[in-house]
C-alpha cells in the first residue's frame, strides 16, 4: 500500500488528524499507567500471610468493669474452647497479619545501637505457632515454662529488671536473612527497647506483619508472653474450613455462658479480616478497570465518528478511484492504513507521555518504574482497537459504487 | 437572534442523532467522573472548624531518648506523655488549652432493655468544649474543679442520648460505665468535625465519640486507652499507660489568637524543652513544631493517596473526552461548509456564524452537563457504598453542583471554540462554486 497519497490527504485535514492522534496518545498514556496500577494492586492483594487463613476464626471480647483475675479466666476460657467439637487448636493473640493495629518494635543488632536495624511487628499470646499453622524452618517453638504474662513483663520493663522479661524470640526467615545474611540465626541475639536482649530460638517460614507493610512486610517476631482479654487479646480457633460458622457460633455461646458480663467486640473468620484489609485496594482496582474500559470505548467511538465523517466527505473521491480501477479491497486498505498511521503516531507520543506520567507517579505515590513490557502490549492493544473501530466505516467506504463518480451532487 | 441560533442548533443536532448522542455521552462521562472525584476531594480536604481552625494549634515537642535520632531530620513526637501534657496544660500559655486521648467504655443501660455495649470515649479537660466550639443540646461541659477532683461526670453525644434516653433531656440522670456510676451533665448537639482533626491516630474521617469525661477521672477509674501509643526507652504501652511511662499517647491543643501569641508560644516550647533537658528528662536538643489545624491535616496527609490519584485519573479522562468532542465537532462543522458558505454569501458575518456554532456546542455542553450531573450522583452513590471510612461523607453540596454546570458548559464551549473558529474560515465563493 502506498502511503504517500494518504499522507497528502491527511495534510489537508491536519487539525482533525492531530486531534485524533492526541486522543489516542492520551488514552494510551492513561491506560498504560492504569493497567500498571491495577497490576500493583492485584499483586498486593495476593500477598501471603504465612498462616492457615481458611481455618481460623477470631473472637474479640471485652469485660464490663475490672477483672483482676483475667489471667485465670483466660485459662478457663481456653480450656472450654478446646472442648468444642471440631476445634483443633485454640490461642490468644494480640494481633494478626493484616489486622492493622498491633505492636511494632525497633530491632537492633547491638546494645546501645542508636538507629534501628529493622522495624518488626511483635506477635505474642498463648499457643500461636500451632494455631496459626506456622511452619518452623529451624529451631523450636516456645516451651510452656518460657511464657511470662504481659502484666509481669510490663512491670519488669518499667522497673528495668531483666528477670521478669522473656528471654527468647522466634523470628521470620526473611527477617533473619536481613539481620544476618548467609548465617544461621539460631542462638544469635537481638536487642529491643533499652538494649533488652532476646535470643533467637526459632525461625518461621513466613509471618506477615499486622500493619506497616511498607517497612518490610515480612519483618515479624514472636515472644513468649501470655495475655488475657483485658490487654486487647482475641481468641483464635483453628478448625476445618467447613466447620468455621458452626464453631464460631458454639464458641461465642460457650464464652458467654462462662461469663455473661462481657461484650463481643469482634467475631469473624480470618477470610473476612483479610477482605476488609484489602477492601480499598479492591475498590481502587475496580475503579481503574472501569476507567480503562470507558476510555477505550470513548476513543473507539471517537474513531468511528471521525472515520464515518471522512468516508462521507470523500464519497466522490472514492467513486472516482473505483471508476479508475481501484478494487474494494484497495479502498478498504486505504482507510485501514490511514488509521494505522494515525494510531502509530498516537502510540509513539502516548508512550512518551505514559513514561512521563509514570515518573510523576513514582515521585508522588512511591510506585516502581513502569516495566518495558507495557509498551509493546499497550501499542498492540491500541492498534487493534483502532482497526476494529475503523472497520465499519471502511467497509462502508468500500461499498461505495463507482457510479458515484459520474453523478453530480 | 439567540432563539434562532438555538433552533438552528437543535435542527443540526437532530440531523445526526448518533453523533450528537456520542458527543453528549462523552462530555457526560468526563464530567460525571471528574465531579465525583472532585466532590470526594472537596469533602475530604475541607475545614473541620471553619472560622476557628486558624487559631487552633497543635504543639509538638520531642521528649524521646537519643535512640533513632538524626539531628535536623527527626520530626518531633506526634503526641505527648502524661507529664508533659499536664505541664503544658497547667502552664496556661494560650487562651484555652485542652489535653485529651481516646478510649472505650462499657455502657450498661439501666433505663432500657438494651444489652451492655462498648462506646468510644474521649478523656479530656474542661476547655475541650469551648476550644472546639462544641454545641450543646442540653446542659453544659464540666469545670476545671471537676478536672481537679476527678469528678464522676459525663457529657454524651446526641446519638447516644437518642439510643439510651429516646432523645429526652437526660442531664442529671445517672449512667453506669463499667462498674462506676456517672452523672450526665450535658448532651451534645449535632457535631461532626470532618476530618476528625483532633485525634488523627484513631480515625481520619470517622464518627466522633459517644462519651466525654474528665481525663483525670478516666485514669482514676482505670478505663482502657485506645489508639496509637509511641513508647521509647523502657516504656511499655498497653491499654493502661502509667503516668510515668515514657510513652506519648495524649493530644494537646491550644488556642492562640494573634501571630504574636503564636511566636511567644513557640519560644515557650523551646524554653520548656531546654528546661526539661537540663532536668535530665529530655535527651534530644529542643525540637518543636506548632501547626494550626489545616497545617496539621496537611502534614498528616489525611486525604488518602487513592482519592488524589482518582482525581487525576478522572481529569485525564475528562481531557480525552474533550479532545474527542473537539474532533467530532470539528468534523461536523466542516461537513457543513456548504451551508455555512451559503449563509456567508447571504450576508451573515463571520461573527454571526461563530456565535451560531458556539450556541450549538453550548447546547451539547448543557446536555452533557445534565448527563454528567446524573452520572456524578450515581458515582457518589457508588462511593458511599465503598468500604472506606469517608464513604458516608460523599454528598454533592450546592457549591459543587454549581461547579458541575460551569465545568460542563465551560468545557464544551472550550471544545466548540476551535471547531467554530476553523469553520468560520470558509471562503463563501469557493464553497458555492464547488457545488
Interface residues (C-beta under 8 A of the other chain):
Chain A: X15 X16 X19 X20 X22 X23 X26 X27 X30 X34 X37 X62 X63 X64 X65 X66 X103 X106 X113 X114 X115 X116 X150 X153 X154 X157 X158 X160 X193 X194 X196 X230 X231 X232 X261 X263 X265 X276 X279 X280 X283 X284 X287 X288 X291 X294 X295 X298 X299 X301 X302 X305 X306 X309 X310 X312 X313 X361 X365 X409
Chain B: X19 X22 X26 X29 X33 X66 X67 X68 X69 X70 X104 X106 X108 X115 X116 X117 X118 X178 X179 X222 X224 X233 X234 X235 X236 X237 X238 X239 X242 X244 X245 X304 X305 X306 X309 X310 X313 X314 X316 X317 X319 X320 X321 X323 X324 X326 X327 X328 X330 X331 X332 X334 X335 X386 X387 X388 X418 X422 X435
